[in-house]
Amino acid sequence: MKKIDPKQSLPKMEEEILKYWEEQKIFEQSVNRESPKGDYVFYDGPPFATGTPHYGHIVASTLKDTVPRYWTMRGYRVERKWGWDCHGLPIENIAEKALGVKSKKDIEVMGVEKFNEFCRSTVLQYTDDWRKVITRLGRWADMEHPYKTMDLPYMESVWWVFKQLWDKGLIYENYRIMHVCTRCETTLSQSEVSEGYMNVKDLSATVKFKLDAGQQIGDFVTDDNTFILAWTTTPWTLPGNVALAVGKDIEYVKIQVGEEFFIIAQSRLQDVMKEKGYEVMEKFLGEKLVGKKYIPLFDTYSKDETLENHSNGWKIYAAEFVNTEEGTGVVHIAPAFGEDDWELLKKEQLPFVQHVNLDGTIKEEVKELVGLIVKPKETPQATDVEVIKYLAGKGLLFSKEKYEHSYPHCWRCDTPLINYATSSWFVKVTDVKDRALETAKEINWSPEHIKEGRFGKWLEGARDWSISRQRFWASVMPIWRCEQCAETKVFGSVQELEAVSGATITDLHKHIVDTITFSCEQCSGTMKRVPDVLDTWFDSGSMPYAQAHYPFENKETFEARFPAQFIAEGIDQTRAWFYYLHILGTALMDKPAFKNVVVNGIVQAEDGKKMSKRLSNYPDTSLMFDKYGADALRLYLLSSPIVSAENLNFLEKDMSEVSRNVFRMLWNSYSFFVMYAEIDNWSPSLEASANQGKPNGSPLTSDNILDRWILSELQTVIREVNVNMEQYDIARATRLFAPFIDNLSNWYIRRSRKRFWKNEDESDKNNAYQTLYDVLVTLAKLMAPFTPFISEEIYRNLTSGSLENHNLTPTLSSAQERGKFPDSVHLAEYPVADGRLIDESLSKQMVSVRYIVSKVLQMRADKKIKVRQPLQSISIGNDISLEMQEIIKEETNIKQVLIDRKLSDIGMDDDIELDTNITPELKLEGQAREVIRFIQELRKEAGFEVDDRIQVGYQGFEAVFDNAELKALIAKEVLAAKGLSQGIIVEADITKETVIDDMKLAIWLKR
């Protein structure tokens, strides 16, 4: 074993380990070695390389490294293929900024080819930064041979997925209300919309719709001053109004305010009228309003009698969706901008009016507002203000106020979305939903509540998936349509398209395939591709098939390995990647795409706010690596609530505590062992060590109660770690390490120190060494998936010399023996609990003993009696073994433990009685221990090694040194080779004076 620096920089140690892994190709060995249990399949969701990795990526990557390392050590082969997400709005938005593009039209003017090729050239610009961070984290992944969603093989498999859905009748085109980003000029899917909700303040307006005069409503007839009030939070939609909706069973009233009459739901009077004075004139049900006409706020479209269904417009209709929870009980209907409105249009054959372009600008026919953007990102209320001004000028505004609500924004550019009627292509999710709910039952979620909660609820409410986008840099829809007869043809491979078109295809991006045309088989017209591209989530959901270029390659291998055993991502992916994987897995394979999933929460700044580079409210990851090391960051995250889908406020002080209380403590234990093993030239028993963690082997045997206890604790931890890892409860597994390391360092090693260097019983000393050795080696294997660096260091140093240090039996070859200690801890077998070593009774007794010790030490502190001062006795209420009594006596510096059954059970405040009477003899012994402490401090100050034999001289304090027994005790404890000499030692290495109990003492030390 190499010597260990107790003050070793752990980050620097980690960097040396990284070099070792690279030089020896340890990761490659772990994947390519013989795997008796077969394949364990892991899917890695691809990140965008459009920025540097942040803490969210660190959390996910730590999970994605820990679980595969664990199952590798359990005997499986775990491939870890890296992937890059290359398509979609994130890259397009970056390209737009770099190219100075302001709108979608600018891209079309520039040329799609130029734009797409720029996207291709910049999409992987941060890959080196990713490689650096991921490597430093200790994550093993094949980044040399990644899949990229923009590569031809990947995109071809995406086509295959689309064609399979088409052939199953699960793809259709429809015109309906969609959420649209006017900045990006494209539709968004249900999951994309769910990602961008923000609390905002909008302007709401209560608007006066003037009813045509002469209409009978109940007992009254409308006149020129009769209005019906409708409330809207989207004033910009009012030019598109074609109807009003009421509840036929809702009670409405006609009220008078000044010279005007207003109709409103009775239950909304107080909220709407507030401090306005009014008089109720009539009461009637909403059915009396149905069919009544009103004058449009804007006459742009009502004057166009050629408009389809014009005669059905600008009337009042009954609708079940009308309620009186807010507003006026009257709903303004603009079918181009609302789902309920759209459904009412279809039911009542209303005219369709869409006064807004896809880019959010108001069309030229609305002359009062032409060119205004309805929801500009910078000033979302600007157009609403203009509409309200217009209404006020016409005397049609009843009231306005700010209205706070949650509103969807574009998940990439933060522009407010609008509801917009447009055509889109859909996956018929509703047709496979029942089966998807059934296959979802097979998935194990961690945390478990996600299964029926966030994911399950989303799946239950799943709607058809809008997969078409009106953008450029993406996988394209493989649909060609005839310009003349509208015949449609869908392709599932490059070969199919080449066969029909005669073209040689090396790229499937929009600017390439849009140039490919061919003759229609039905009418000889020209077949052109439908211009839309695919939702980027279609790329991601196709990942299991496309990364393997299935079914064009690896067909049998893929089918044998589908679904994946494990995936992991953030909680936002429950409605995104997890969901799309599952929908496509069910639709294509009639199986879930994954069996086990771990969901992590979000890392936030210390104050709970979103981490922001602009605000500099979090420490840089590279600084954390340099200061504490990757192991500390990994353990901090893995043991936190964030791996149980809860959010984490990142606190550097908490990570510092992990570094100090776990890693520095473990390092000190390791350093202690190596130092004393080197002093004694001790070698482990290969046979005993090899059997640790193997229940069929002969376990280490020791009569020492501390050895039996720590081995029992170790095997218990092994058992619990495996149970939790098999259930994918990462946090619970990880949290087992810190308490065990504390037990090892602060109880086992501290209690056993003298066994290593002042022990005349060679058998007991060997047992202490062998026990600590096996605990450290086994603990290194146990922690390896979680903290790969320190585990590698401890394991390699304690096992690398095993062949040279042991007398191998002639019947075993070196290769066979080397198999017991591989070149890396990550190539070793993961420990399995040996139940024969677990002694639960012993563990309970030790808990009681430690409680007694803690209580006595507290009683000493309360009485201001130092621990070095011996006391005569304590009395306790429980029977306890003599071995345990010895531990209590040594820990508390008590001469005698007495059993008094009249005292209560351990755990109560009055279960211990302490004799605090200090006799002259006890006081003298206490002073002797003060002398020992002082000399030990001088040894450290002089730089003596722990095994250095020294000469000791003293002057003063005769009361202690005149006692032969105490003098001998002092000499033994401080390793005084020739006893203690009174008087001055010539040429002493160190000389110092002190005062103990008001008596002067001078000590001289020399090697």
GUDRENSE-730579 format. One record per residue (C-alpha): x, y, z. Coordinates in steps of 0.02 Angstrom, whole numbers, plus 50000, padded with zeros to 5 digits. Example, Ala and Ser with C-alpha at 12.3 -4.5 7.8 and 13.67 -1.06 7.14 Angstrom:
<sites>
506154977550390506844994750357
</sites>
This chain:
<sites>
500005000050000500595017449958500755030050099499255041450125499315059950157498015063250294497775080650220497635074750040496645086449926495165075749874494845085649713496655082649659496485064249703494955063549591495915070749445497215057049464495835044049463495145051449302496845049349221496915031249279495185027349208495675035049042497355026349031496675009249079495015011248984494075005949140492395011649073492645001948913493164986649015491584987949120490494987548964491454974548865491864962049002490924945849023489214949449099488434933649171486734941649196486564948749021486044966248966485334979949074484614992948954484725011348994484035025348884484855042348899483735056848854484755068548742485165086048801485345101248690487145106848665486585124948647487295130048815488415123948954487795110949079486915117649234486475109749401484905101949329486005092249208487185087849350485775080049452485115069849306486865064649253487285058949429485745047849430486135041549256487885036849313487485029449484486155017049429487135009849280488705008249387487694998749517486944986349395488624984149308489364978549474487854967249497488434957549343487534965849199488164973849039487584991849034487885001648875487845020448901487655028648731487655047548736486475057548627486255075348566484575083648537484925094148382483245100248318481895112648363481555130048427483025130948550484265129948407483205140348290483075154448416484955154748440485195155148251483935169348234484895179948358486565176148277485895180048103484925195448156483275187548108481735196148179480335185348109479905169448018479705179447857481525185147872482065166847868481045163647711481825178847627483575173247681483255155647621482855140047720484435131447661485565145047729484615145447893484625126647917486455124747875486855138348001485845128548131486825112848085488485121848104488085129048276487035115748361488515106548437489565121748484489595117448671490005099048658491775101448726491075110548878489855096248905491215083248889492295092349016490915093949147490215076449123491945068749134492395078749289490785073249371491395055449351489965050449237490365036449117489535038348947490045034548770490235052148706491405046448567489995037948470488425047848512486795047448419486235064248349484435067848306485005077248149485925062348073485165053047927485015035948014484115043748162482935053748052482555038647945481985028948098480895043748144480075041847973479825023448009478955027748173477825040048082477405027447946476955014248076475745026248158475035030947987474755012847940473855009948105472675024448067473385034948208473885050248105472615062948044472485081147991471195092748067470745110948088470545115748270471035127848407472875126648448474075136448557475175146848442476765156648473476605172048364478475175648379478985158248318477425157148207477065139148249475865128348346476375119948509475865103448587474915100948749476515096648845477475111448774476095123248827476095115949003477935120549024477715139249001476355145349119476735161649209475715172449327475355188749237474225203849252473115206549101471765219149064469985212849074468515222249005466645221849034465905226548866464195233848818463415224248672461925234248609460405223548576459375226848420457865237248468456115229848464456535212248526455395204148655456315197048807455105190648939453975204948986454955218948905455475224848732457245231048696457535249048646459035259048587459745259648764459695240948803461365232248818461965214948870463605214648966464975202048926466655200449012468305195648928470125194048980470665194948797470015211548729471065208848572469865194948518468345206648515468525211248329468295192548298466675191448397465235182848305464065177848448463665178748633463305163748744462185162348897461605148449011459805144448970459425139749152460395154149229459325168249301459695185049221459085202549265458775218549173459415233149276459365251849250460895262849276460525280749233459715281349061460375264149008459755246449035460935231549058460665212849057461765202449173461685186249275460845190249440462175181449545463525192549467462685209249506463655213949662465365209749590465075218449424464115233749484465155236249641464775254149700463705258749550461895262749587460635252049494458825246549497458235228949453456865230249324456555212349263457065194249302457065179949176457975163849128459335163748997458255154148875457295170448846458885178148775459265164448650459095169948468459115188448506460195199448394461465212748441462495225748350464335220348323465675230348411466655230848248465705230448084467145223947977466465206347953464615208747990464475219347831465155205247724463585195647680464595183447573465365176547734464835158447756463455156547886463325175447897461485174547944461905164748103463095177848165462945191048300461575182348397461415175248572461575156348594461395144548741462965135048794463295122948935465035130148968464315146749029464405148749219464265162449349465895159549442466635175249364466215188449235464415192949194463645176149152463785180948968465225174548861465895183348708466145170648567467625172048447467765154548369469495157448296470245159548469469445147748593469035129248609467285131648680466975144848550467555133048412466395119248472464935131448476465365136648297465235118648239463625115648335462715131548282463515134048110464215150948157465215161648035467105159748052468075175948077469955176248104470565194148110472335189648166473775182448063474855168048127476215180848169475005189348289474685204948184472905211248158472355209947977472115225047866470225223647859470125228948042470615246647998470465253148176471855241448238472775235548082474555229548107474525228848296475265213048374473965205648490475155199048624476875207048600478205199648715478835216448776477125224548807475805210648813474395222748859474735235748724473425229948599472135226748735472375244848788472035250748610470465240048598469835246948764470175264748706469185261348547467715254248646467735268648769467695280948624466155272148555465295271948725465375252848728466545250348878465655247249043467215244349150469005238349146470215231649275471835222149292471595203549303472935191949374472975174249310474115160349250474455162249064475425150948942477025157448864478175149948732479345138048822480835144748724480575163148682479375167948824478125176048706476315174948769475395161548672473695163848593472315151448554472175150748365471145140548244472305132248118472615115748033473795103248113474285085048100473905074448252474315057648329472675049848384473225047448564471425045248620471355028948520472815021348617472505029848785471585015248866472985003348819474295016248874473455017149044473534998249054475374996749005475805011049123475364999649268476954989749230478105004649262478975007049429479135025449475480285033349603479535042249693478025031049685476715044849694477185050849518476415034949446474615038849492474925057349520475805069049401476105056149263474515046049289473375061249292474195068449136473985051749047472155050649098471845067849025472885064948868472225072648709472735069948530474525075648500474855089848379476465084648293476615097048149477605113148163477755127548042479635128948064481255124047976482625114848073481825098348122481385081048062480115083247924478405075547899478635061747769476995065747682476875070147497475235076447424474675078847245474355097047196472915091747083471965077347162472615078447341473185060247338474305057147488475845046047504476835042947664478625036247666479435025947802481205024947735482465033247621482395018347503480515020347478480705038747430482195035247317481235021647227479775033247188480725049247153482325042747075483315054547186484865049747285484525055247464485895058947591484945071347700483145072047761483045090247813481715102047747482795111747625483325095447543481745084947536480615099547490481485099647320481005081547288479435079647182478695065547078477155061546975475535056347056475035038547014473195043547011473185058846900474995062046848474975078346945476485084047045476725076647218477525088847340477955086847522476765094047651477835108847712477675106147901479055098648008478855087148157478715092048339480435089748419479635078548549479255066448408481145065248386481395062348572479975049948589480705040048444482395039148529482365020448577482155015548394483115029348310484715028148414484845010048353484295014448174482895001948199482224992648102483544995547967484934989148081485064979848247483304972948228483474957048330484564965148461483374979548486481824968748497482654957448624483144972348732481554982748725480944990348840482314998948940482594993949121482955011849173482775030149127482935046149229482535064549201481795079549288479995080949345479565092049196479805076849085478295067849159477265077649033478575077348898479915064148864479225051048984477495053648911477985053048727479095037848754477615029048833476345034048700477465028448557478015012648649476195007748674475675012348497477145003648411477614989248526476114987248639477314989248785477925003148899479575009948834480385008749006480174998249163480935009349298481075028149305481855039949433481175057649433482185072049502481615089249557482325106249515483915114049586483575131749644484675145549711484975146949898483515159049916482315147549824482335157749665482765151149492484635149649463485175164149353486845167949273486315186049263485985186849450487515176149494486485168149632487325151049631489115144449635489865138549471489955119549454491815119849410492175129349571491245116049670492265102449586493885111549623493415115549803492535099849863492675086949726491375077849622491065064449754490465077549879489315085549751488635068649699488285062749876487515079549923486305078249778485955059549789485525060249974484425075649954482555076649918482935081749739483105063549684481335060949752480595073849632480665087949761481535104549734483195108449817483875125349869485735123049834486715127349991488605126849979488735125550168487735109350163488895102250033490365107850138489655097950283489505082550173491325084650122491885086550302490745074350392490785060450264492285061350150493565068750267493005056850403493125042050284494825047950223495445049250403494875031450437495735025350280497305035250320497325028350498497255010550435498615012750304499785021450427499695007950560499684993550436501295000450364502075002250538501674984050578502014978050400500304969850408499544960250261497744954950244497144937150230496674935250049495504920850090494554930650222494464946350117493864937249962492434929650060491744946250119490094949450033489944931249979488734921650090489374904950029491124908550091491814907050267491584923850351492914932350454492804926850634493334937250783492964936250968493074954950988491374962651016491834978350917492354967950766490744958050771489734973950791490504983750646490374968550532488554966550580488254985050545489144983550377488124968650322486534977450375486994992450269487404981150122485704973050138484784989550149485734997750006485324983249890483494983049942483315001549907484305001349744483234987049680481734998149716482625013149637482495022949799484155031649773484015044249915483625031050046485075020249987486295034849987485805041050160486445024750237488265029050209488505044250322487875035650482488935020350447490505030550417490165039750579489995022950669491595016950590492625032250629491915038950791491535022450875492395007350800494085015150759494115026550909493665012051024494935000750938496435012550926497455003951060497174987150977498214993250829499734999950919499744995651104499114977951088500164963651154498854951251094499414947950915497844938250873496724952550928497814965050836497674954750676495794953550696495704972350714496734974850557495804961750457494114968550511494524986450468495324981050305493794971250251492624984950305493574997950203493704986950048491884981750058491314999550093492305005349941491344992949833489704997549915489935016249886490735014649714489185018449609488795033649716490525040749751491635032949618493245042449654493615039649838492975021949819494225018849680495655026349780495315015849936494984999849841496485000849725497715005249863497094991549979497004978049845498274982449711499684973549803498644958449848499604946349737501294951949799500774952649982499964935549995500644917949990499604910749849499214892349856500014882649713498324876049655497724893349607498414903049460498794921549469497374924949348496144916349463496764925849614496784942249519494944939549482494594942449666495344959849658495064967749485496034982849426494594994249475493254994149606492024996949464492494980049392492194971249558490644962049611489424972049713489294966449894487874954949945487384954350128488004939450230486584936150351487714925650462488634941350514487094951550555486774951650742485264962550776485344959350962487134965450967486654980950869485264984950993486444982551139487714994151061486375007351037485975005851223487815006951270488065022351164486545030251243487235026751417488925033851368488145049451295487075051851449488535049751570489625061751471488225074451478488065071851666489945074551683489815090651582488375096751689489435093651846490975101151760491985085051786493235081851646493205064851560495045062351606494535062451788494075044451837492495041651938492055026552042490415020051973488765021951883487165012251911486015007251767484344998451761484654985251625485674969451624487134971651507488564960051461490284961651539491004966051368489784980351352490154985851530491994987051485491574998551340490535009651453491915010451584493255015051457492185027851365491605036651523493175033851629492165024851763492885011151873491305000851896489594997951817488244992651938486564984951890485104991851990483444984551935482484997952025483035010251892481955012251736482345005351564483665013151455483005028451367482195037351514482935052651596483145044251766483905027651709485695031451763486465036451929488235043351930489365043052081490255059852072491275057952232493125060452188494285051852311496125057052328496615041352231495415045552090496025063452085497835057652072497415046151927496505060451841498055071051856499095057051780497935057051629498155075851613500035072651607499785059551471498735071751370500065085251387501475073651332500465067551182500225085551128502115088251141502415072751033501325080250895502135097250914503875089550899503355080250741503625062750811502875048150717501535038150806502705023350830504245033350884504935027451051505515042451153506425047951308505395057951432505985068951573504965078451700505145090951839503825094651969502155086251999502945073552116501265067752184500945058652021502715053251975503045046452149501645033852117502525019252029500915012451953500415029251880502175032651821502195016051727500505019951652501135036751586502705028651513501675015251423500415027351351501695039551281502915026051220504315031251339505625018151297506575018851462505205024651577505175042351645506725051851704506675065451834507685080751790508305088851630508665078851471510155086051379509815091351200507955088151213506925089451052505585099351142505375107051314503805114551384502985119251548501165118751600500075120351755498915106451812497805109351963498855124452012500455113852008501885117251887502505103451774503965103951652504195090351519505675086651404505545074651255506895066851147506895053051016
</sites>
